[in-house]
Amino acid sequence: MKRLPFLSLTLTLILLIVTTAIAHPATRIAGQVTNATHNAPATGAPVQLFRPNGKGQPWTLIKATKVGGNGRFDFGPLELAADDLLIARVEWQGYPYEVPAYDGAGRLKQLDPDISIHPADLILQVFDSTTQPPPLTSKWHQVAIEAKDRDLKCSERVVIENPSRQTFLGEGPQHITVRLHLPAGAHDVELDPEIKDATLTHTGDTVEIAKPITPAAYNNENSISFSYVMSWPLSLPWNRALDLSRKIDYPTRFFFVARAEGDRSLKVIAPQLGADRTISLPMGNDQQPHIMNSIGAPMVPRAAVEAGTQVAITISRATNPLVWAFVIFVVALCLMVPLALMRGGRGRSDETMTVQNNASHKITEPALEASVNGGIPSYSGGHGQGRGALSDRQLPAAAKELIDKIARLDDEWDSGEIGAEAYQNQRAVWKERLIELLSVKR
């Protein structure tokens, strides 16, 4: 009777061990590595097994081995957690080639339903490297525009394809692989921080990118993303436009300009691209409607735009209706003032003639004006205007400056950058000043 508790404890431990072994069996991770440039085994290549950690954290090395003479490698059976995620990496001629080796929780399957992982029979391809540029092409070139405060924010994404069987590591001391033209005046150019294996240099209207470009046969998308800012020119409110034209550097199958539904006030004028059409584009984890002007398609084998083509793109912004109302008011005021001056001038002429007929000596018009103004001659500018008025040469410049200020103020009010009180007060001051400039002071 005393042995029963000990026997029961022993059976419980055995059952626990067996259950654990069944729940978490050892997993063998093995496979083969092929040099796809020569279609031969990559004998002697170092193979490492990593566990990725959190974003921005270094990966944990699990195990390392080498490719044998038959092109195969074997990490042996490993005790892995049910939710483990492992990556196998092969270093070959200065570039690391990777493949998912184990995905216990199916996280990669959620991102790509077509992915299939066989831990015991992994297949890795490596390619010889080169510093001579292959004939690169562009599968996809996107220019996304967004109204941002007083500027236009532009984001470009280019997917580069390498039809050769070699990985292009770059030329020159900076290992430049991709060169792209930007619109004139682009500033604050920044590379997407999510691209870890690339650097960007901005010079004039050109960006140079150092990023290894793998062959299309590797099935690894060579995507390059960067952003920049274009500032609206200081001009009349109805004539504000930005020139986003550029030269296409690689044969491109699909080129398009896109803007979100909230930026419908931005108008795209691009004769070589199609008319506006609304589509859904992936933005993060969501699909969002965008307005697109495009040429070509990503799945078409032939390029829609050849290298060296100059693509004309102009972006304009709809004018605030308040600006148009103010412009109409100013134009009407400008038409009324000359008519009033002409009528006043005719009245003064008649009065002068009467004085000349009744006087015993001839009085010249300047002398008459001097007597009327208390002995101080006034400046008439040649059109009978009173003292303090602007000349015809000065009037348009002064009025135009105030019109531009009020137009910009209306834009700030329309976009919510300025409060109602500040907007009304400042607008009243500038409006009163404009009326003063257009008025005649005796």
C-alpha positions in Angstrom: 0.0 0.0 0.0 2.9 2.3 0.7 4.3 1.8 -2.9 1.1 3.1 -4.6 1.8 6.8 -4.2 5.3 6.4 -5.6 4.1 4.3 -8.5 1.3 6.9 -9.3 3.9 9.7 -9.3 6.1 7.7 -11.7 3.3 7.0 -14.1 2.3 10.7 -14.0 5.9 11.8 -14.9 6.1 9.3 -17.8 2.8 10.4 -19.1 3.8 14.0 -19.0 7.1 13.3 -20.8 5.3 11.3 -23.5 2.6 14.0 -23.9 5.3 16.7 -24.2 7.2 14.7 -26.8 4.1 14.3 -28.9 3.1 17.9 -28.6 6.5 19.3 -29.5 8.4 16.7 -31.7 11.9 17.5 -32.9 12.0 19.2 -36.3 14.7 18.5 -38.9 15.7 21.5 -41.0 17.7 20.5 -44.1 17.9 21.3 -47.8 20.0 22.0 -50.8 21.7 25.1 -52.2 22.2 25.6 -56.0 24.3 28.2 -57.8 21.7 29.3 -60.3 24.2 31.2 -62.4 25.9 28.0 -63.4 23.1 25.5 -62.4 25.6 23.7 -60.1 25.8 22.8 -56.4 27.1 25.7 -54.2 29.6 23.5 -52.5 31.2 24.9 -49.4 28.8 27.8 -49.0 28.2 28.7 -45.3 24.6 28.2 -44.1 23.1 29.8 -41.0 19.8 29.4 -39.2 18.4 32.5 -37.5 15.5 33.4 -35.4 14.3 37.0 -36.2 13.5 39.2 -33.1 11.5 42.4 -32.7 11.7 45.2 -35.2 15.2 46.8 -35.2 16.7 44.0 -33.1 19.5 41.7 -34.3 18.6 38.2 -35.2 19.5 35.2 -33.0 21.9 32.6 -34.5 20.5 29.1 -33.8 22.9 26.9 -35.8 25.5 27.0 -38.6 26.8 24.5 -41.1 28.2 24.3 -44.7 27.0 22.9 -48.0 28.4 19.6 -48.8 29.7 18.3 -52.1 26.3 17.2 -53.2 24.9 20.7 -52.5 23.0 19.6 -49.4 23.1 20.8 -45.8 21.5 19.5 -42.6 21.0 21.3 -39.2 19.7 18.0 -37.7 16.6 17.6 -35.5 15.9 20.7 -33.4 13.5 21.3 -30.5 11.4 24.3 -31.5 8.5 26.1 -30.0 5.1 25.8 -31.6 5.2 29.5 -32.6 8.8 29.7 -33.7 9.8 31.5 -36.9 13.2 30.6 -38.4 15.1 31.9 -41.5 17.9 30.0 -43.3 20.6 32.2 -44.9 23.4 31.5 -47.3 26.3 33.9 -47.9 27.6 33.8 -51.5 30.0 36.3 -53.1 29.2 39.2 -50.9 25.4 38.8 -50.7 23.1 37.0 -48.3 20.3 34.8 -49.8 17.5 33.9 -47.5 14.5 31.6 -47.3 11.9 30.8 -44.6 12.8 27.6 -42.9 10.1 27.1 -40.2 6.9 28.9 -39.4 5.1 27.2 -36.6 2.4 29.9 -36.1 1.7 30.4 -39.8 2.5 34.1 -39.6 4.1 34.2 -43.1 1.1 32.2 -44.5 -1.2 35.1 -43.3 0.9 37.6 -45.3 1.2 35.4 -48.4 -1.3 32.6 -48.8 0.7 31.0 -51.6 3.8 30.5 -49.5 4.8 26.8 -48.8 7.6 25.9 -46.3 9.1 22.4 -46.1 11.7 22.5 -43.3 13.2 19.1 -44.1 13.6 19.9 -47.9 14.5 23.6 -48.2 15.7 24.9 -51.6 17.9 27.9 -51.8 19.3 29.6 -54.9 22.5 31.8 -55.0 23.9 33.8 -57.9 27.3 35.0 -58.8 27.9 38.7 -58.2 29.0 41.5 -60.6 29.9 45.1 -60.5 29.1 45.6 -64.2 25.5 47.1 -64.6 23.1 44.6 -66.3 20.2 45.9 -68.6 17.9 46.9 -65.7 14.2 47.5 -66.3 11.3 48.9 -64.2 8.2 46.9 -63.6 6.4 49.5 -61.6 7.0 53.3 -61.1 4.6 55.1 -58.8 4.5 58.8 -58.0 2.1 59.5 -55.1 1.3 63.2 -54.4 -0.3 64.7 -51.3 -1.1 68.3 -50.4 0.9 69.1 -47.2 0.5 72.6 -45.6 1.9 75.0 -48.3 3.9 72.2 -50.1 3.3 69.1 -52.2 4.7 65.9 -50.7 5.7 63.4 -53.3 6.5 59.7 -52.6 8.0 57.5 -55.3 8.2 53.7 -55.4 10.2 51.9 -58.2 10.4 48.1 -58.6 13.6 47.3 -60.5 14.0 44.0 -62.4 17.3 42.4 -63.3 16.9 40.0 -66.2 20.5 38.6 -65.9 21.7 35.6 -63.8 24.0 37.7 -61.7 23.4 39.9 -58.6 24.4 43.5 -59.3 26.3 44.8 -56.3 26.9 48.3 -57.8 29.7 50.3 -59.6 32.2 52.7 -58.3 33.4 53.3 -54.7 29.8 54.0 -53.5 28.4 50.8 -55.2 25.7 52.7 -57.1 23.1 50.4 -58.7 20.1 52.7 -59.6 20.0 56.3 -60.9 16.7 58.2 -61.2 15.8 61.7 -62.3 13.7 63.9 -60.1 11.6 67.0 -60.9 13.5 70.2 -60.8 13.2 71.9 -57.4 12.7 68.7 -55.4 14.1 69.1 -51.9 14.2 67.2 -48.5 14.8 63.9 -50.4 14.7 60.9 -48.0 15.0 57.2 -48.4 12.2 55.0 -46.9 13.6 53.9 -43.5 12.1 50.4 -44.0 14.7 49.7 -46.7 17.6 48.5 -44.7 20.1 47.5 -47.4 20.2 50.8 -49.3 21.6 54.3 -49.2 20.6 57.3 -51.2 22.5 60.3 -52.5 20.8 63.4 -53.9 22.6 65.6 -56.3 20.7 68.3 -58.4 17.8 66.6 -60.1 19.2 63.1 -59.7 19.2 60.5 -56.9 21.8 57.7 -56.8 20.9 54.5 -54.8 23.2 51.9 -53.6 21.3 48.7 -53.2 22.1 45.2 -54.5 19.8 44.2 -57.3 19.1 40.5 -57.4 18.1 38.6 -60.6 14.4 38.2 -61.4 14.9 34.5 -61.1 15.5 34.9 -57.3 11.9 36.0 -56.9 12.9 38.8 -54.5 11.3 42.2 -55.3 13.9 44.9 -55.7 11.8 47.8 -54.4 13.1 51.3 -53.8 11.0 53.9 -52.0 11.8 57.6 -51.3 10.1 60.9 -50.7 10.7 64.6 -51.4 8.9 68.0 -51.2 7.9 70.4 -53.9 7.1 74.0 -52.9 4.3 75.9 -54.7 5.6 78.9 -56.6 4.7 82.4 -55.4 2.4 83.6 -58.3 -1.1 84.7 -58.9 -3.6 82.3 -57.2 -5.1 81.2 -60.5 -1.7 80.4 -62.0 -0.2 78.1 -59.4 1.3 75.0 -60.9 4.1 72.6 -60.2 6.2 70.9 -62.8 6.8 67.2 -62.0 8.1 66.3 -65.4 11.1 64.0 -65.6 13.2 61.8 -67.8 12.5 58.0 -67.5 15.7 56.2 -66.8 14.7 52.6 -67.4 12.3 50.9 -69.7 9.1 50.9 -67.7 6.1 48.7 -68.0 3.8 50.6 -65.6 4.1 54.3 -64.7 1.4 56.2 -62.8 0.6 59.3 -60.7 -1.8 58.7 -57.8 -3.5 60.9 -55.2 -5.9 60.1 -52.4 -9.6 60.9 -52.6 -9.1 63.7 -50.1 -6.7 65.4 -52.6 -9.2 65.9 -55.4 -8.4 69.6 -55.5 -5.0 68.6 -57.0 -5.3 68.4 -60.8 -2.9 66.3 -62.8 -2.1 67.4 -66.4 -0.1 64.7 -68.1 -0.9 64.2 -71.8 1.1 60.9 -72.0 -0.8 59.4 -69.1 -4.5 58.3 -69.1 -7.5 60.2 -67.7 -8.5 60.1 -64.0 -9.7 56.8 -62.8 -10.3 55.6 -59.2 -8.8 52.3 -58.0 -7.8 50.8 -54.7 -4.2 50.8 -53.7 -2.5 48.9 -50.8 -1.7 51.4 -48.0 -0.2 49.6 -45.1 -2.6 46.8 -44.2 -5.6 48.4 -45.9 -6.9 49.1 -49.4 -7.7 52.7 -50.0 -9.3 54.4 -53.0 -6.9 56.6 -55.1 -7.2 58.6 -58.2 -4.7 57.5 -60.8 -3.3 58.7 -64.2 -1.3 55.8 -65.7 0.3 54.3 -68.7 1.0 50.6 -69.3 0.4 47.6 -66.9 2.7 45.7 -64.6 1.9 42.3 -66.1 2.5 43.3 -69.7 5.9 42.0 -71.0 6.8 45.0 -73.1 7.7 48.5 -71.8 5.0 51.2 -72.0 7.6 53.9 -71.6 11.1 53.6 -73.1 14.3 54.8 -71.3 15.1 58.5 -72.1 11.5 59.5 -72.6 10.5 62.9 -71.2 7.2 62.5 -69.4 5.4 65.9 -68.9 3.5 66.1 -65.6 2.0 69.4 -64.2 0.1 69.6 -60.9 -2.3 72.5 -60.3 -4.4 73.3 -57.3 -8.0 74.5 -57.4 -8.4 78.1 -56.3 -10.5 79.0 -53.3 -13.9 80.4 -54.4 -13.3 83.4 -52.0 -10.2 84.2 -54.1 -12.2 84.4 -57.3 -14.8 86.6 -55.5 -12.1 89.0 -54.4 -10.5 89.1 -57.8 -13.8 90.0 -59.4 -14.3 92.7 -56.8 -10.9 94.2 -57.5 -11.4 94.1 -61.3 -14.7 95.8 -60.9 -13.1 98.4 -58.7 -10.3 99.0 -61.2 -12.8 99.6 -64.0 -14.9 102.0 -61.9 -12.0 104.2 -60.7 -10.8 105.3 -64.2 -14.3 106.2 -65.2 -14.7 108.3 -62.1 -11.4 110.0 -62.8 -12.3 110.7 -66.4 -15.6 112.3 -65.3 -13.8 114.3 -62.7 -11.2 115.4 -65.2 -13.8 116.7 -67.6 -15.4 118.7 -64.8 -12.1 120.3 -63.8 -11.4 121.1 -67.4 -14.7 123.0 -67.8 -14.0 124.9 -64.6 -10.6 125.8 -65.8 -11.9 127.1 -69.1 -14.4 129.3 -67.3 -11.7 130.8 -65.1 -9.5 131.5 -68.1 -12.3 133.3 -69.9 -13.2 135.6 -67.0 -9.7 136.4 -65.9 -7.8 139.5 -67.2 -4.6 137.4 -67.6 -3.9 133.8 -68.6 -3.5 131.3 -65.7 -1.8 128.0 -66.6 -3.2 124.7 -65.2 -0.2 124.0 -62.9 -0.6 127.5 -61.4 -4.3 126.9 -60.9 -3.6 123.6 -59.2 -1.0 125.3 -57.0 -3.5 127.9 -55.9 -6.2 125.4 -55.2 -3.8 123.2 -53.1 -2.6 126.1 -51.1 0.5 126.9 -53.1 1.8 123.2 -53.0 1.9 121.7 -56.5 0.4 118.2 -56.6 1.6 115.1 -58.5 -1.0 114.1 -61.1 0.9 111.4 -62.9 -0.4 112.8 -66.2 -4.0 111.6 -65.7 -5.4 114.3 -63.5 -5.1 112.2 -60.2 -4.9 114.0 -56.9 -2.0 114.3 -54.5 -0.9 111.0 -52.9 -2.3 108.7 -55.6 0.0 106.1 -57.3 1.0 106.4 -60.9 -0.2 103.9 -63.5 3.2 102.2 -63.4 3.1 101.7 -59.6 -0.5 100.8 -59.2 -0.6 97.3 -60.7 2.5 96.1 -58.7 1.1 97.3 -55.4 -2.3 96.0 -56.0 -0.9 92.6 -57.2 1.1 92.2 -54.0 -1.9 92.8 -51.9 -4.0 90.4 -54.0 -1.4 87.7 -53.5 -1.3 88.2 -49.8 -5.1 88.1 -49.5 -5.1 84.9 -51.7 -2.6 83.2 -49.5 -4.6 84.2 -46.4 -7.7 82.7 -48.0 -5.9 79.5 -48.6 -4.7 79.3 -45.0 -8.3 79.9 -43.8 -9.6 77.3 -46.2 -7.1 74.7 -44.9 -7.7 75.6 -41.2 -4.2 76.9 -40.6 -5.5 80.3 -39.2 -8.3 81.1 -36.8 -11.4 83.1 -37.8 -10.6 86.2 -35.8 -7.0 86.5 -37.1 -8.2 85.8 -40.6 -11.0 88.4 -40.6 -8.8 91.1 -39.0 -5.8 90.7 -41.3 -8.1 90.5 -44.4 -9.8 93.7 -43.4 -6.5 95.5 -43.0 -5.2 94.4 -46.4 -8.5 95.0 -48.1 -8.7 98.6 -46.7 -5.1 99.2 -47.9 -5.9 98.0 -51.4 -8.9 100.3 -51.6 -6.7 103.2 -50.5 -4.2 102.4 -53.2 -7.0 102.4 -55.8 -8.7 105.6 -54.5 -7.9 109.2 -55.5 -6.9 111.6 -52.8 -7.0 115.3 -53.4 
